[in-house]
């Protein structure tokens, strides 16, 4: 954290210390057994060879076991196998401001000190966080000023702020007070720090038939291993979500979190990743699904974690979008095709025309598109079929008589619908494969 202060002589000064968990103290280099430098650790697997160690190594080994010997030379000798890890059993208080990550709670201990030889009175103290977007007031003593701070004394307080923005932040501490001569003075001090992103979330959406799959890859950018308390997907309206696990044959409901014990999910520091897979479906099976034209909001991820010593963090992603959905005014689909179709013999195809708009459309004409390709399957009889108007959000069924002119696997293609009133032609029916048999 960097600090800047207004020029001038002041009786008061702010001191800021970030409150955070201590860290484990590791003594470099790692502790070692001197015998490893000469004969290797495998010698202790052979009890006969271990008993015949050279006198010099034997004396070192005996000193290593003597816990009362605190000389510098033996400080790095292991007295216990776990000592080789280098952990001394001590915790170290933070020596610097450290890194601050998005989703954490910024907690700071602030002390305003009177370094003069005079008492200051009627001290109004304010503390706030300034970002590029907003200002958040953390403390304001305007309604109850500090009556006095004696010479050499101080006034202490603690502020907290949930970090919700990335980038530059400034902790602004100000004091308005009367100095020893009764002059009213204003002291501002600024403490700057940067908020980094602890995680990156990459998503990929795939659609298989009527099911949507969402893959989320979470990467750890911090310098400590993160324990993931919760990674849950909150589906948008009309969607339901289930999380898929590698060891489950059947997907478990994403919202069922009533397990007594869940195995910990750890993401190692400096680039460790963890993948999650969700299966998404419309919660209602009817055709009146809520679809936003040009976009498809699936939902968002809620992520909570803890660091090595239990400090919590929480992030929420932005809305995740699926494959854009283009709203169709008119949809033509096949309901039924005869199982047996003979060459040069008419057959009937059952079709459905659906109006997805909130107004009445039609009348319509159904025909085959005119192109240069030879038509294998053609309309039998009149080349244009007239359909009546279709009410808003309604549909109508009809049968179209066709005839096939070649044997084998053929395609029904080019069936189009036109609105005779609005002079508008809609997308043709997707190609349908049929098998034409001989008599």
N, C-alpha and C positions, 0 to 999 in steps of 0.2 A: 504494500500500500504506500503510495506516495502522498506527500502532504505539502500544501502551500499555505502561507500565512500572510495577512496584510501587514505592510510595513508600519512601523511605529512602536512606541514603548507601551507595553501592557503589563498590568499586574497579574493577569490571569493567562493561562495557557492550557490547551487541551492535550491530553495524552490518550491514545486509543490503542487498545489491545483486543485482538480477536479472540473470542472464546471458542475453543474447539477441543476435541478429544486429544489426549497425548498419543504419541506413537511408540512403537516398540524400539528399544535401544539395542542395536546390533554392534558388536565390537569387531571392527575389521583389523587385521585379517581374521578369518575364521580360526577357531581354536584347533590345535593339532597335537598329535602324539609324535615326539621326536623320532620314535622308532620307525614311523612311516616314511621318513625321509631316507632311510638307509636300507631297510629290509622289506618295506611294504606291509600292508595290513594283513595279508594272507598268512603271515608267519604265526599269527595267534590262533589260526585254525588247527595248527599242529602243536599239541601241548608239549611234546618233547623238544621241538625247536624253540618254543617260547621259554622253556626252562633254561636253555643254553644260550641266552642272549649275552652279547659282550658286556663286560662290566660297566662300560660307559652308558650304554643304553639302559642297563638295569638300574643304574643310579637315577637316570632321568625318569624312568617309570615309577620308581619309589617316591620321587619328589612330586610327581603329578598326583599321586594319591593323597599326599599330605596336604590337607585343606588349610592347615595353619600357616603354610608358607605363602606369604603374600608378596613376594619379591616380583619385580617387573619381569624377570626372566621366566617365571612360572605362571604369569597372569593369563597366558594364552594356552596353557596346557589343560586338556580336558580332565576334569575330575569325575565326569559322568558322561555316558555316550551321547546324551542330548546336548552337551556343551559344544559338540562339534558344529552345531547349527549356528553358533555365534550369538545367540540370544543370551543376554546377561541377566534376564529376570527383572530388568528395570524398565520403567516408562519415562519418556522424555517429553517435557512440556514443549509446546510449539516455540521454535526459535525465530520464526518469521511469520508474515501474514499468511503465507501459503496460498494454495489455489482455491478459488470459489467457483462452484459449478451451478448451473441452472437446475432448479428443483430443490436445492438445499435451503436451509434456514441460516441466514447470516446473523450471527450473534456477536455483539461487541461490548466490551467493558470500557466505558469512557470515564476519565477522571479529569476534572478541571481544577488546576492547582494555582494557588496564590503564592507566587514566588517573591512578592514584595515584602517590605517591612511594615506594611499598613493593612488594616482591615478593609475589605471591600463589602459593599452593602447592596441590597435590592438587586440581586443577580437574576436576570431572566435568561434562561437557557433554552435553546432550541436545537434539535437534531433532526435531520431529514436526509432521505436518499433521493438523489437526482439521477435520472436516466435520460436517454434521448427522447423518450415519449412522455414522461410524467415525473411528478415530485410527490414523494410519500413522506408525510410527517410522522416521525417516530417519537418525539418528545417535545413538549411545550409547557414551560412553567410560567407562562404569562399571568395566569389567574392566581398562582400561588408562588411568587418569586422566592428564591432562597434569600433569607433575611441577611445573613452575613457569612463570609468565609474569612476566618482569621488569617493573620500573617503566617505563612508556612503551612496552612491547612489546605484541605481539598474537599471537593464534593464529587461523589461517585454515583454512577447509574449504569444500567444495562439496557441496551436496545436490541430488538430482534426484527428481522424482515425476511419474509419468504421471497426468495429470488425467482422472478418470473420472466426476466428479460436477459438477453445476451448482450455482450459488449461492455462499453465503458460505464461505470457507475461512480458516483461521487457522494461520499458521506460528508454532509455539510453541518458543522457544529458552530453555533454562534452564541455569544454572550453579550448582554447589555447590562452594565453595572456602574456603580458609583465608586470611584477610586478613593484613595486616602485623602485627596484634596477636595472631594465632593464633586469632581468633574464626571459627567456622564460619558461613558466610553462604549464603543461597539467593537467586539472582537469576532471576526469570522475566521474559521479555519476549514480547509478542504482536504479530504483524504480520498484519493482516487484508487480504484481497483478495477480489474477486468473480470467479467463473468464468462466462463467458457462452457462449452457444451459437453456434458459427461458421456452422453450416448448419441449414437446415430442410429436411426431406424430406417431401414430400407424395406419397401414392400413391393410385392409382385402379385398381380391378380390374374387368375386364369378362370375361364368359363368352360365347363364341360357339360353339355346338354343344358339341363335346368339348374345345375349346381355351380356355385361360384366358390373358388378356393382362394384364400388369402394367405400368402407366405410373408412372414415378418422376420427380418434379420436384425438383431440388436447387437451393436458393437460397443465395447467399453473403451472410452478414450481417457479414463482417469489413470492415476498412478497406483491405484489400489484395487484389489479384487473386490467385486461387488456381489453381494448376496441378493438375488432377486426375490423379494417378498411376493410380488404379484405382477403378472403380465396378463391382463385381461382385455379382451376386445368387447367394446360396447357397441352392439349393432344399432343401426339407424332404425327408424320406424318401418314396420312391415318386414324387417329382416330378423332372422334367428341365427345364432352362431353356436357351433360346437367346436371344441378344440380337439385336434387329432394328435394322438401320441404314438410313438413307434412301438410301444409295448402293449398297445390296446388293439384288440380285434374290432371292437365296437367303439365309435366316438362317444366321448363323455360330454354331457351338457356343460357348456362353458360357465354357466352361472352357478353350478353346484360346487360350492367350495366348502362343504361341511366335513372335510377330512380331518381326522384328529391330528395326523402327522403327515406332512408332505416332505419328500426328500429335497434337500436344499439344491437350488440352482445357482451355481457359481460361474461368474464370467471373469476370467483372469484379466489383469491389468494390461494396459498398453496394446489393445487390439483384439482381445478375446471376443468371441462371438457366440451367440446362441440363437437358434432358429425355432420359430413357432409356426404351426400350420392350423388354419381355421377353415371350417366348412360352413358356408353361408347359404341359406335358403330363404325364400319368401315365407313368412309366417302364415299367410293365408293362401289357400290354393285356388281362389277364384281368379277370374281374368281381370277384375278391376283393381289392378295393382297400381300403387302410386309410383309413377315414373316421371322424373324430371327431364324435360327435353334437353338434350345436349350433355347431360351429366347423370351420374348414378352414385349417390352418396351411400357408402356402405356402413360407415361408423368410424370410431376412433379407438386408439389403444390407451389404456391406463397402466402406467408402469410405476412401481414403487420398489425401492431397494434400500439396502443398508451397507455401510462400509465395514472395515475390519473391526472397529470398536463400536458398532451399532448406530452410527449417525445416519438418520433417515434421509431419503431423497424421494422426490415424486415428480413425474412428468406426464403430460397428456399430449398426445399427438394431435395434429390438425385432422380434419375430416378426410378419410381415405376414400378416393373415388374409384369406382370400378369402370368397366367398359362403357363408354358413352352410349346412351340409348336414344335412338332417333324415333320420335313418335310418328307412327303411321296413321294417316287418316282412314285409309281403307286397307283391309287385309283380306287376301284371298287364299284359302287353304283347302286341301283335299281331305274329305272325310272318309271316302270309301272307293276302292277300285275293285272290279271283279277279279277273282282269282284265276279265271280261265278266259283268255282273250285269243280268239281265232283270227287267222288271216282273212282280210277282206270281209269281215263280218262286224256289223255295228256293235258297240258296247257303250254302256252308260257309266259316267263318272259322277259321284256325289260330291258336290262342292259347297263351300260356305263362304258368304261374303259378310264381313263385319265392319260396322261403322264405329270408329273409335273417337269420333268428335262429339261435341255437345250440341250439334245442329243436324237437321235432316238433310240427307244427301240423295242425289239421284234425280231422275231415273238413269239406269246404267245400260251399257252395251257390252256384251262379252264376245270376244272374237280372237282369232289367231293373228299375231303380229305378222306384217308383211316384210319378208326379207328374201334374200337370194338363195338361201339354203333350201334344198329339197325337203318337203315335208313328208315324213314317214307316217306320222299320226295326224290325221286331219279331222275337221268337224264334218259330221255326216248330216247333210241337209243344208238348211240356211246357215250362211257363214257368220251371221251376227244374231246373237240372242239378246232380247230385251228383258231387263229386270226392273221391277217397280222401285219406288223410293224406299230408302231404309231410314228409319227413325234414329234419333240421337242415341248412341251407345247400343244400338240394336244390331240384329243380324238377320240374314235370310239364307235358306238352303235352296239349292236348285240342282238339276241334273243336266249334264252336257253330253250329247251323243257324239261319239268319236268313232273312227275307223282306222285300222292299221293296214299298211300296204306292203310291209316286209316282215319276214320271219326273224326270230331271235330277240335279243335284248334291244329294246328301242326306248326312246325318250318322248314323253309328252312335254313339249316346250312351247313357249310363246303365247300362252293363254293370257290375255290382258283384259282389263276392265277400264271403261271410259265413262266419265260423267257427261251425259249429253247436255245437261243444262249449263254446267260450268265449263264445258269444252276442255276437260282435263283428263289426261290418261295417267293411270297409276302404274306402279311397278308390276311387271308380269309375274305370273305364278312360277315359283322355283321349279326347275325341271324334275320330273318324276319318271323313274325307270319302270318299264313293264316288260313282260316276256310274251311274245307273240308266237303262238303255236299254230300248226297246220290243222286242218279239219280231221 
